């Protein structure tokens, strides 16, 4: 499964192609107790459109912590919260 997600960040539209593997790797890295910042950076960099990669890197270099916000938005859009109830 792959989902195209466009985020407008600081006035620029960035296109991400998020795959189930990208999402799973991100969740697994965070669950293992690794660096959330590094996991977020890797998730966003793997998913960004290749033609926008350099501009995206420049954005991340000038906006400390942006990768955390971006990864959160990508995760929320890729894997929306489902309402789940246990029947007894």
Secondary structure, DSSP 8 states (H G I E B T S, - for coil): -EEEEEEEETTEEEEEEEEHHHHHHHHHHHHTT--HHHHHHHHHHHHB-GGGHHHHHHHHHHSTTHHHHHHHHHHHHHS---------
